Amino acid sequence: MIKNFRTRAAWGVVLATATAATVTIGATTGGPPNPLPDEPQTRPAAGRGKEPQTTPRTAERRQIAASVLGRDLKFTLTAVRSQADPLAASVRLQVFTFEGGAWRESDRAPVGEADAWFWFPLTGRHAVCRFSTAGTEPAPVAVSLLVTPSVGCSPAENFRIENGRIVPA
């Protein structure tokens, strides 16, 4: 009798384990997707109504290249991470002039479309394929950036700097 009880108990454990594995596998491979919430996730606060769980984050910025010509003209390329998509980024070209003992921004322009770049390749190694500047008037600037390691570099985007202002070439 005890032998039959042990055998039945062992089969019960095997059956329970197999059922749990089947349910788990079924849930991870083919079940319906989780429904989207109707409203943003919030957390209750003591004595108050619902409050948003996260605060808006500030845009992350990273300078990816800079060039100084002489003592009065400076160019920078800055990657700005997208607020909507954490994998996307925008790039801006900024021109600075040295006035009164300090660098002052004289103009800025986007390089490509807004949020058209990928953040991680853009802020990683070898992100700048070409960033050429010259001290002639008007000063030519050419920019080519890494799209992805497998795609390679973007076509060069050309600008001219006339009296501290950026003009697309």
N, C-alpha and C positions, 0 to 999 in steps of 0.2 A: 504494500500500500504506500509506504513512504517512497519507494522507488518510482511508482506511477506519479506521485505528487511532484517529485523532483523533475521528472521528464516533462510533465504538463507545465510546470512553472518555467522550465527552460524554454519550451516552445512558446510560451506566452511572452517571454522577454524577447525572443527572436522575432515574433510577430509584431510586437510593439515597436521594436527597433526598425523593422522593415517598413512599417506604416509611417513612422516619423520620417524616415529617409525619403519615402515616396512623396509625402506631403511637402517636404523641404525642396526636393528637386522640382516638383511640379510648380511650386511657388516661384522658384528662381528662373525657370526656363520658359514657361508659357502662360503664366497667369496674367490677368488683366493688369494694366499699369495702375499705379497709385493715383487716385484722383487729385487734381490740383486744388489747393485751398481757395475758398471763395474770397477771402480777404487776406491782407498781409499778416504774417505771423506776429503775434504780439504776446507779451507776457503780462500777467496781472500784477499790479502793484498794491501794496497794502493800503486800503482806504481810498484808492483811486480807481478810475476806469482803466481801460487798456492803454498801454503805451507802446510805441514802436520798439522792436527789439534792437534794431541797429540804427545808428545815426549816419547821415550821409558822410561818406569819406571824401577826403580831399584828393584831387587828382595827383597821382604819383608822377614825378618828373625826373628825368635823368638826362644830363648833358652827355651826348655821344660823340661830339667833335667840337673843336674850336680852332680858330686861326686868327692870329694877330698880324696885321700889316702895318709896319712902321710903328709910330707911336700914337696914331690917332684913329685907327679903324680895326674893329674886332668883329668876327663872325662866330656864331655858335649854332650848332644843331642840337635840338632838345627833343627827346621822346616824351610824349605825354600819354599816360595810360588812360584808356577809355573808362568813363564812369558806367557805361551801359554793359560793356563786355570786357571782362578782365584779361582776355587774351588779345584784345585789339589795342592799337595805339595810333596817335597822330604824331607828325613830325613838324617842327617849325624851325625856320631859319630866322635868326635874329641878327640885326646889325647894331653895333654900338659905336659911338664916337667918344673920344676922350676930350672932355670939356671941364674946365675948372678943377682939375686934379682928380676926376672920377669918370668912370665909364657910364655913359647914359645911353639907354636904348633909343635909337633913332627910327627903327622900323622893324617889322616882323612880317613873315609870310609863311603860309603852309607849304609843305613839300608833299605833293600828292593830295589825295582826298582825305577828309577827316575820318579817323578810325579805319583807315585802309591798310595799315601795317600790322604785323604781328609783334606783340610786345617782347617776347622772349628772344627771337632772333635779332630784333632791333637793339636790344640792350645787352646782347652777348658778344662774344669774340667775333671779330671780323665783320661787324655790323655795317661799317662804313666802307663801301667798295671804292668810292671816289668822292673826295671833297677838295676841290681845287679852287683857289682864289688867286687874284692878282691885284697888284697895287696900281694898275693903270686906271685912267678915267675914261669911260665908265668901267668900274671894276667887274670883271666877269666872275661868276661863281657857278660851279657845276657840282651837282649832288647825285650820287647813285648809292642806294642802300640795299642791304641783303633782304630779299623777300623771305626766303627760307633756305636752309642749306641745300635742299634738293632742287629748288627752282633756280637759285642763284641770285644775281644782282638785278636790280631794276634798271630800266633805261635811264640815262642821265637826264636830270631836269636842270635847265639852265636859267640863270638870272643875271641881271646887271644891276650894279649899285651906282646910282647917279645922285650925287649930293646927299648921301646918307639914306636914300630911299631905294627900296627893292622894286625892280621892274622886271617882269617875266621877259625872257629873251625869246 
